[in-house]
């Protein structure tokens, strides 16, 4: 997002955080209602365009949203949506993207309250790695011919009893309503959103062998010092690394692997 949409989403996040700081608000119910409105506006393009029309007064758009959604969602959800449609958006689709983010964030609030947010982060990362390594599984989860119930059943078969309930809910929502994204990209977005709940940076660490607890601690401390904030480590093992580690944070790669050093030495010799 850029311009007006970025500002609108930032304001929506502030309202969302203020709302969910109140533990009396049912986070799971909020997530379900926001997800339902996301699906509605994703389908109803004309309604979405009216609700983001910059020529219409914000209050008029809020009143329209109240008429359309009244009785179908709770007061907290309607207040959030009213604030969203009063704001100015660069593209109508950005409104739906913002709603979807808030729906996912509400589920993560539920995990945070239950003390399982760390587990959800790790499970999303591990599931992403499984999907990346299995074309058959990816194909089954992204098959456009498969029904919503079939995809939901497959995710529950894979994760039911093995992962946190919030992880299962997030993955089901993603595979049944991908909204044009690849499964891997969607899982990556969810992982980053989970990390943002605790104002942390996610580092994907690839090593030839599993790191010891002491190594993980030292690496986490070093990265925290480098970036000025806590860094959550998502650990992956790749024997082709040969030795050392490679760390990816966003688009930045810190490569300290033996294989990388050998490649660099080879390039220097060739030069």
C-alpha positions in Angstrom: 0.0 0.0 0.0 1.0 3.6 -0.5 -0.2 7.1 0.1 -3.7 7.4 1.5 -4.1 3.7 1.9 -1.0 3.4 4.1 -2.3 6.2 6.4 -5.8 4.7 6.5 -4.4 1.3 7.5 -2.2 2.8 10.2 -5.2 4.5 11.7 -7.2 1.3 11.5 -4.4 -0.6 13.3 -4.4 2.0 16.1 -8.2 1.6 16.5 -7.9 -2.2 16.5 -5.2 -2.2 19.1 -7.2 0.2 21.3 -10.2 -2.1 21.0 -8.5 -5.4 21.6 -6.6 -4.1 24.6 -9.9 -4.6 26.3 -10.0 -8.3 27.2 -13.8 -8.2 27.3 -13.8 -8.1 23.5 -14.1 -11.6 22.1 -11.1 -11.8 19.7 -12.2 -15.0 17.9 -15.7 -13.6 17.3 -14.1 -10.3 16.0 -11.9 -12.4 13.7 -14.8 -14.3 12.3 -16.9 -11.2 11.6 -14.1 -9.3 10.0 -13.3 -12.3 7.8 -16.9 -12.5 6.7 -17.0 -8.8 5.8 -13.7 -9.3 3.9 -15.2 -12.1 1.9 -18.3 -10.0 1.2 -16.4 -7.0 -0.1 -14.0 -9.2 -2.1 -17.1 -10.6 -3.9 -19.2 -7.4 -4.2 -17.0 -5.1 -6.2 -19.6 -2.4 -6.7 -20.2 -2.2 -2.9 -16.5 -2.0 -2.3 -16.1 0.8 -4.8 -19.0 2.8 -3.2 -17.4 2.4 0.2 -14.1 3.7 -1.0 -15.4 6.4 -3.3 -13.4 9.6 -2.4 -16.3 11.7 -3.8 -18.6 10.4 -1.1 -18.6 11.9 2.4 -17.1 9.6 5.0 -20.2 9.7 7.2 -22.4 8.7 4.3 -20.2 5.7 3.7 -20.3 4.7 7.3 -24.1 4.9 7.3 -24.2 2.7 4.2 -21.9 0.1 5.9 -24.2 0.2 9.0 -27.3 -0.5 6.8 -25.6 -3.3 4.9 -24.1 -5.0 8.0 -26.5 -4.0 10.7 -27.6 -7.1 12.7 -25.0 -9.3 11.0 -21.9 -8.2 13.0 -21.3 -6.9 16.5 -20.9 -3.3 17.6 -17.1 -3.6 17.9 -16.8 -4.9 14.4 -19.1 -2.3 13.0 -17.2 0.5 14.7 -13.9 -0.7 13.1 -15.5 -1.0 9.7 -17.1 2.5 10.0 -13.6 3.9 10.8 -12.2 2.1 7.8 -14.7 3.4 5.3 -14.5 6.9 6.6 -10.8 6.9 5.7 -9.5 7.6 2.2 -8.1 4.7 0.2 -5.9 4.8 -2.8 -7.5 1.7 -4.3 -10.8 -0.1 -3.4 -8.9 -3.4 -3.0 -6.7 -1.9 -0.3 -9.8 -1.6 2.0 -10.3 -5.4 1.7 -6.6 -6.1 2.3 -6.8 -4.0 5.4 -9.9 -5.8 6.7 -8.2 -9.2 6.0 -5.2 -8.1 8.0 -7.4 -7.1 11.0 -9.3 -10.4 10.9 -6.0 -12.3 11.0 -4.7 -10.0 13.7 -7.8 -10.7 15.8 -7.0 -14.4 15.8 -3.4 -13.6 16.8 -4.7 -11.6 19.7 -6.6 -14.7 20.8 -3.4 -16.7 20.7 -1.5 -13.9 22.5 -4.1 -14.0 25.3 -3.8 -17.7 25.5 0.0 -17.5 25.7 0.4 -19.5 22.4 1.5 -16.8 20.0 5.1 -18.1 19.9 3.8 -21.6 19.0 1.5 -20.1 16.3 4.5 -18.3 14.7 6.6 -21.4 14.7 3.8 -23.6 13.3 3.1 -21.2 10.5 6.8 -21.2 9.5 7.0 -25.0 9.7 3.9 -25.5 7.7 5.2 -23.1 5.0 8.4 -25.2 4.8 6.3 -28.4 4.4 4.2 -26.8 1.6 7.4 -25.6 -0.2 8.8 -29.1 -0.2 5.7 -30.9 -1.4 4.3 -30.0 -4.8 1.5 -32.6 -4.2 0.4 -31.0 -1.0 0.6 -27.5 -2.5 -1.4 -28.7 -5.5 -4.2 -30.1 -3.2 -4.4 -27.0 -1.1 -4.5 -24.6 -4.1 -6.7 -26.6 -6.5 -9.4 -24.3 -7.8 -11.6 -27.2 -8.5 -11.6 -28.4 -4.9 -14.5 -27.2 -2.7 -14.1 -25.1 0.4 -15.2 -28.1 2.5 -12.6 -30.3 0.9 -9.8 -27.9 1.5 -11.0 -27.3 5.1 -11.1 -31.0 5.8 -7.6 -31.5 4.4 -6.1 -28.7 6.6 -7.9 -30.2 9.7 -6.6 -33.6 8.8 -3.0 -32.2 8.6 -3.1 -29.9 11.6 -5.9 -31.1 13.8 -4.5 -32.0 17.2 -1.0 -31.2 16.0 -1.1 -27.4 15.9 -2.7 -24.6 17.8 -6.3 -23.9 17.0 -5.4 -20.4 15.8 -2.8 -21.8 13.4 -5.5 -24.1 12.0 -8.0 -21.2 11.6 -5.5 -19.0 9.9 -4.4 -21.6 7.4 -8.0 -22.6 6.6 -8.9 -19.0 5.9 -5.8 -18.7 3.6 -6.4 -21.8 1.6 -10.1 -21.2 1.2 -9.8 -17.5 0.4 -6.3 -17.0 -1.1 -7.4 -13.8 -2.9 -4.8 -14.2 -5.7 -1.8 -14.9 -3.5 0.4 -18.0 -3.6 0.1 -20.2 -0.5 3.7 -19.6 0.4 3.3 -15.8 0.2 0.2 -15.9 2.3 1.9 -18.0 5.0 4.9 -15.6 5.0 2.5 -12.7 5.5 0.8 -14.5 8.4 4.2 -15.2 10.0 5.3 -11.6 9.7 1.9 -10.4 11.2 2.4 -12.8 14.1 5.9 -11.4 14.7 4.6 -7.8 14.6 2.1 -8.6 17.4 5.2 -8.6 19.7 7.1 -5.9 17.8 9.7 -8.4 16.8 11.7 -9.0 13.7 11.7 -12.5 12.1 15.0 -14.0 11.0 15.0 -17.2 8.9 18.2 -19.0 10.0 19.5 -21.9 7.8 22.2 -24.1 9.1 23.7 -27.5 8.1 22.8 -29.0 11.4 20.4 -28.0 14.2 21.7 -25.2 16.4 22.3 -25.8 20.1 20.3 -23.8 22.7 23.5 -21.9 23.4 24.1 -21.1 19.7 20.5 -19.9 19.3 20.8 -17.7 22.4 24.0 -16.1 21.2 22.7 -15.6 17.7 19.5 -14.0 19.0 21.5 -11.7 21.2 23.8 -10.7 18.4 20.9 -10.0 16.0 19.0 -8.0 18.7 22.1 -5.9 19.2 22.5 -5.4 15.4 18.8 -4.4 14.8 18.0 -2.7 18.1 15.0 -5.0 18.8 14.2 -8.6 19.7 14.5 -11.0 16.8 12.5 -14.2 16.6 14.4 -17.1 15.0 12.7 -19.4 12.5 15.2 -22.3 12.2 15.7 -24.4 9.1 18.2 -27.2 8.4 19.8 -27.6 4.9 22.7 -30.1 4.6 23.8 -28.3 1.4 24.8 -25.3 3.5 27.9 -27.4 4.5 28.6 -25.4 7.6 28.0 -22.1 9.3 24.7 -20.3 9.0 22.8 -18.1 6.7 20.4 -15.5 8.1 17.6 -13.8 6.1 15.7 -10.8 7.6 13.3 -9.4 5.1 15.2 -8.7 1.9 18.6 -8.7 3.7 20.8 -11.8 3.8 23.6 -12.3 6.2 25.5 -15.2 4.8 28.2 -16.9 6.9 28.1 -20.3 5.5 31.2 -22.3 4.5 29.7 -23.0 1.1 29.3 -19.2 0.5 33.0 -18.7 1.6 34.1 -21.4 -0.8 32.2 -19.8 -3.6 33.7 -16.4 -2.8 37.2 -18.0 -2.8 36.6 -19.6 -6.1 35.5 -16.3 -7.7 38.6 -14.6 -6.4 40.9 -17.3 -7.8 39.1 -17.2 -11.1 39.5 -13.4 -11.2 
